[in-house]
Amino acid sequence: MRYISTRGQAAPRDFEAVLLAGLAEDGGLFVPETWPTLTPAEWRALRGLPYADLAARILSLFGAGGLPLEAMCRDAYAGFGHAAVVPLVQLDHRTFALELFHGPTLAFKDMALQLLGRMFDHVLEKRGERVTIVGATSGDTGSAAIEACRDRSAVDIVILHPENRTSEVQRRQMTTVLAPNVKNIAVQGDFDACQDLVKAMFNDAPFRAEMKLSAVNSINWARIAAQIPYYVAAALALGAPDREVAVSVPTGNFGNVLAAWAARRMGLPISHFVIGSNRNDILARFLASNDMSAKPVEPSLSPSMDIQVSSNFERLLFELLGRDAAATAEAMTRFRAEGRMPVPDGAWKQATALFRGFTLDDAGTLAEIRHLWTSSGYLADPHTAVGTAAARALAPADPAVPVIVAATAHPAKFPDAVERATGFRPPLPARLADLYEREERFGVLPDDLGAIEAAVRAHARRNAA
Ligand SMILES: *Cc1c(COP(=O)(O)O)cnc(C)c1O
């Protein structure tokens, strides 16, 4: 299987090259040259597999078969806090929470990143290469990336966070990882300052080459591929391919819902997709009135969905435009220049036939957490609550179609919001219960590129030696 760029100007690559490259050199995103599809009989044959084995089977369809997938998937999901890895919990007569938060950092990013860290390490070792991953975080992605890379032999990781501006749980999930290849730096500045420092390091060509800088950002194709299997698992458990299902996903960068769409593209009968947004509702506005225009980000109770632009939408746009790379490149260039994406009417109508957008503000989110708790005894985090409210508002008319809601974070990851809604603080799972007693290790540095680069260089040198 080969991968092509949505903008058409990059040479096709195989899975491993796409994994290491992330973004294509023409600025586009990699997509499969052709989508693998399964017959109903082939879907049925996947029923009842342990999750890790199912994930390995699905990934092998995407050209990852050169990797030791079965061993890798088993290892990646062995540390999860639930034997089902991705349990389905019934919330009402037709709504099911697909819990994606039983990994080490209690959020769904672990589903892909636990596997990606292992894939990166394996491919680099085979090639005799090393990389230094640098990233900026306002809290959540940093810890998932650190957990993915800790103790990997071909990878060093440096994560910048804004000093005193993450929650204590978020900081401790990063700074209590004492593996020698992990370095945390608290920058004396805000999140934007951290992001600017990372961009500046990537733009410093000699430094970038010397350190072999790399990133594990959400546009990496392997992350999308690793998110497809849990939709397959849930749909099969609820009766697919012999029964239609629908999916509701609390959405930010569009990666998670795109993986659900990919499962449909592979032949699973997913009738439609509900996209839940907080007040940062660019996707809901697009679906309501073909208005894809960026606005300033506003903070909300579901911070992992506080986005201005959903970067993975480009992959869907490419499909909606009939895989016309020139038209995709043109739309993305105009989006960048003008802040508004011109989507032809026909493509927009196709999108609205499959996707429904729903917006929920903070008050509605708290009300939904309270509603789930009193009606079903289910404790949801604010992101998941956006997804369940969206599912109830926009579920298919036919009540025989079950709705799978992606439950993207553990409620204990967002204790303040859950306490405001229910009156109590959810406890951390037992394996993290001593988080507040663990030793922390991090450096504090000024918002200064020279100082940050010196720290990254010292970290990478020490580990390569
Ligand atoms: C990242 C994240 C999301 C958004 O997922 P996308 O793939 O970016 O749409 C939703 N909820 C939580 C808890 C997340 O961490």
The ligand as an ORCA input file, in Angstrom:
! r2SCAN-3c Opt
* xyz 0 1
  C      -7.650     15.471     21.481
  C      -8.948     15.333     22.209
  C     -10.200     15.517     21.564
  C     -10.305     15.951     20.116
  O      -9.904     14.943     19.226
  P      -9.552     15.278     17.700
  O      -9.033     14.036     17.131
  O      -8.515     16.376     17.768
  O     -10.806     15.765     17.064
  C     -11.357     15.309     22.291
  N     -11.317     14.965     23.597
  C     -10.147     14.793     24.248
  C     -10.172     14.448     25.700
  C      -8.930     14.956     23.588
  O      -7.776     14.790     24.260
*
